Amino acid sequence: MNNKENILTLETRRKIYQMISKYPGLHLRELARKIDIPKSTLVYHIHYLQKKNIISSSDSKGYDRFFISENFNKKNKDIIAVIREKVPLNLILYFCIIPSSNQKDIVAFAEKWEKHHVKIPRTLKKHPTTLAFHLNKLIELGLIDRIQYKNEVIYTLKDHELIFDLLITYKNKLFGKDVKKVLYYMQDPQNLSKIVDRISNQIFDVFPHPYYF
């Protein structure tokens, strides 16, 4: 029996490990609720497993979100942590479809997409200051870039393949049916292309931008 197996022989620790493995990015309260153990007991075992480098954490909005150490590097943890929040998740989904955009077109696209398909883009129809806050957060995490183009600020997605792979890998564990529906369309390039072209053409009639695509 190796050291890891020895550490996980205790049933409570094994349950914690299995739950985090199944649902990466859980925070303490979610974990305590799913395993149904007192928070104080959970804190003790979490601390022990972190000390032994079995699990690790990433801070998200003041929460520590937990991961299996050997499965996630820092970049992956940051992505999983941020896509557990509604607005950052929907921004990431948007940029997976339209890799370069400004704030005005994010809102315009969300309105058109909502009419054609699902309801989740409504979270992107925020006050400009609120939307800018979330965009800046994604910049700080290194998930998007901010580019000055003439008189406009353009946001572009980084590590597109890595982010998309994580979205698809954990779609059944992290997301509800509306997000899964978007991911379904994203996995069908021909269908998605038709949808994006139809919606984009309506938007560009109002906001024509030569830097797209």
Number of C-alpha atoms within 10 A of each C-alpha: 7 6 8 12 10 9 16 17 11 10 10 15 17 14 14 22 20 15 17 19 17 15 17 23 30 24 19 17 13 12 20 18 11 13 14 10 13 11 13 10 11 20 13 10 14 21 13 15 21 16 11 13 13 17 22 23 23 20 15 16 9 7 15 17 24 25 29 24 17 10 11 16 12 11 14 16 22 21 23 24 26 23 21 17 12 14 22 21 23 20 22 25 21 20 19 20 17 18 17 21 22 15 18 11 19 19 20 19 22 23 18 17 20 13 11 12 14 15 14 17 26 15 16 25 18 13 9 12 9 13 20 13 11 15 21 17 15 21 17 11 13 15 21 22 17 17 14 9 10 7 6 11 12 16 21 18 23 16 11 16 10 12 21 16 11 14 23 14 11 14 16 13 11 18 15 10 11 14 20 16 14 18 18 15 16 18 13 10 11 10 12 17 14 11 15 16 11 14 19 19 12 15 17 15 9 10 13 13 13 7 9 10 7
